[in-house]
Amino acid sequence: MRADSALVPIADCDRQSALIRCRHAAARRRPSSLCSAGIRTKGQLSAALLAVAREQQAKSWELRAAMSLARLLRDQGKGQTARGLLTPVYDWFTEGFNTQDLKEAKALLDDLAR
């Protein structure tokens, strides 16, 4: 393994840092911070976080982002879309089903199945 193979391009770091700041701003309900990063809705934020998690192959973060977006879609009356988004992420896992994240994902999938 080359020593530089673990390095992340600076542009990616900037994008990831912006998304992290946006997530924290959303948690603190500061919409002006979200707008300055070009993210105007919770859906855009969740989708952006999901994309970064997928790029990094960070399955736990992907699960969390998928749950966030699935909840939003469910609340908009798009339960089938939400289930279609969350199911493949949840199905990737083969262990750890006693963890809080996977328990919450399973409960959300059960709710979406009704």
C-alpha positions in Angstrom: 0.0 0.0 0.0 1.4 3.4 -1.0 1.7 5.9 1.8 -0.2 8.6 -0.2 -3.1 6.3 -1.2 -5.0 7.3 2.0 -4.8 11.0 1.2 -8.0 12.7 0.3 -8.0 15.5 -2.4 -8.2 18.9 -0.9 -11.4 19.7 -2.8 -13.1 16.6 -1.3 -12.0 17.8 2.2 -13.5 21.2 1.6 -16.8 19.6 0.4 -16.9 17.2 3.3 -16.0 20.0 5.8 -18.8 22.1 4.3 -21.3 19.2 4.7 -20.3 18.6 8.3 -20.7 22.3 9.1 -24.1 22.2 7.3 -25.2 19.2 9.4 -24.2 21.0 12.6 -26.0 24.1 11.4 -29.1 22.2 10.7 -29.0 20.6 14.1 -28.8 24.1 15.6 -31.5 25.2 13.2 -29.4 27.9 11.5 -30.8 28.1 8.0 -28.5 31.0 7.0 -25.5 28.7 7.4 -27.1 26.1 5.2 -27.8 28.6 2.5 -24.2 29.9 2.4 -23.1 26.3 1.6 -25.7 26.1 -1.3 -27.9 23.7 0.6 -31.4 25.0 1.1 -33.4 22.1 2.4 -33.0 19.2 4.8 -33.5 16.9 1.8 -30.6 18.4 0.0 -28.5 18.1 3.1 -29.4 14.5 3.7 -28.8 13.6 0.0 -25.4 15.3 0.1 -24.4 13.5 3.2 -25.6 10.2 1.7 -23.5 10.9 -1.4 -20.4 11.6 0.6 -20.9 8.5 2.7 -21.2 6.4 -0.4 -18.1 7.9 -2.0 -16.2 7.1 1.2 -17.8 3.6 1.5 -18.7 4.6 5.0 -21.6 2.2 5.6 -22.5 3.3 9.1 -22.7 7.0 7.9 -24.5 5.9 4.8 -27.1 4.1 7.0 -27.6 7.2 9.1 -27.9 9.5 6.1 -30.3 7.1 4.4 -32.4 6.9 7.6 -32.6 10.7 7.7 -33.6 11.0 4.1 -36.1 8.1 4.4 -37.8 9.8 7.4 -38.1 13.0 5.4 -39.5 11.1 2.4 -42.0 9.3 4.7 -43.1 12.6 6.2 -43.8 13.8 2.7 -46.0 10.8 1.9 -43.3 9.1 -0.2 -43.1 5.9 1.9 -42.3 3.5 -1.0 -39.5 5.7 -2.2 -38.1 5.9 1.4 -38.3 2.1 1.7 -36.5 1.7 -1.7 -33.7 4.0 -0.5 -33.2 2.5 2.9 -33.6 -1.3 2.2 -30.4 -1.9 0.2 -28.3 0.0 2.7 -29.8 -2.0 5.6 -29.5 -5.3 3.7 -25.8 -4.7 3.2 -25.1 -5.4 6.9 -24.6 -8.9 8.0 -23.9 -8.3 11.7 -24.3 -5.7 14.4 -28.1 -5.9 14.4 -28.1 -5.1 18.1 -26.6 -1.7 17.5 -28.8 1.4 17.9 -28.5 2.5 14.3 -29.5 -0.9 12.9 -32.4 -1.2 15.4 -33.6 2.2 14.3 -33.3 1.3 10.6 -35.2 -1.9 11.1 -38.0 0.0 13.0 -38.2 2.5 10.3 -38.4 -0.2 7.6 -41.1 -1.9 9.6 -43.0 1.4 9.8 -42.6 2.0 6.0 -43.9 -1.5 5.3 -47.3 -0.7 6.9 
